Amino acid sequence: MEVFRFFRQQLFSWHTGHQRPLPWKGERDPYKVWLSEIILQQTRVEQGLPYYERFTATYPTVRRLAEAPLDEVLKLWEGLGYYSRARNMHATARHIAGELHGIFPDTYAGIRALPGVGDYTAAAIASFAFGLPHAVLDGNVYRVLARFFGIETPVDTPAAKREFQALAQQLLDPGRPGAYNQAIMDFGAGHCTPRQPACSTCPLVERCVALRTGAVQRLPTKNRAAAKQQRFFVYAVFYQGKNVWVRKRDAADIWRNLYEFPLLELPKAPTDPSALPQLLLNHFFSVGHPAGIALRRVSKPYRQTLSHRIVTAIFCEFDLDENSESLVFQKNTPSDWQLVEQIYFKKILAVPRIVEWFWNERP
């Protein structure tokens, strides 16, 4: 169709003068392409860039990443959030290094079957690393297509994914799939932006339905977002001299395999924070206030907003008798609690972001 040719031509023309010099652009090594795409999932380029550079320097090949301990990988990932990406990345590296003998899959189906790889990531790797004709569909692409073609279908519905994916595939330049995919994503990220698109200098202005109908700020549409789940954490920070008690989280959630302090999760927000220290002692000990333990302080609330939940955490700090051989918790005690040096906890172990915030702000 003529409108498709117009779209592609104008997009390529715009991209010629607006390419950002990023280290993964033009990369054909599937390992590095895959690494960049995993790091950039739900992450701004500016935030992900130093992580990409650190990971490629530390693990220059998929075998090196596969050989690394998971704790080491999680620590290098610390600060990016969504730690399931790092766990899946490590599992995928081991799968490629072992079952696939170090050879990265070179088909869309093979790439899509890897842990942590969805439709978008598979299309990106297939087109960038292998030149396969698969169109990417991310938030930037949804926005550009919704505005240019005036599509009203809410983008967070299965119907929209089918509709937009079919359109994106039709628009794809089969001779230059990687270059086209990069161009449309860069255009959405740098020109057709969510809040202040540069419509006055847009190369697509002649045929943009949203501009003609005054729908630029309204498109793309979404259904009303569901209310975020509220979770309330109370951490017991037990200091023993230069050491602190920690445990490795084994719950099947986004913080799995990260280190944290003994934790009590409450069903609702605490009404009286001053009562929390005794609540923790009653939870972890059989009888009242054990000897050799003293409250140091109760922290301010820390609040972290995630995609589907809001976490509020308060940290109660206690000093224990450092001359004790060990601290015997009389109930509710996981077997994997460890007494570690405080400096080791800060520098070596990967922790949830909300724990890191507290640790860095301690007096």
Buried (B, 14 or more C-beta within 10 A) or exposed (E): EEEEEBBBEBBBEBBEEEBEEBEBEEBEBBBBBBBBBBBBBEBEBEEBBEBBEEBBEEBEBBBEBBEBEBBBBBBBBBEBBEBBBBBBBBBBBBBBBEEBEEEBBEEBEBBBEBBBBEBBBBBBBBBBBBBBBBBBBBBBBBBBBBBBBBBEBBBBEEEBBEBBBEBBBEBBBEEBBBBBBBBBBBBBBBBBEEEEBEBEEBBBBEBBBBBEEEBBEEBBBEEEEEEEEEBBBBBBBBBBBEBBBBBBBEEEEBBBBBBBBBBBEBEEEBEEBEEBBEBBBBBBBEEEEBEEBEBEEBBEEBEBEBEEEBBBBBBBBBBBEEEEEEBEBEEEBEEEBEBBEBEEBBEEBBBBBBBBBBBEEEE
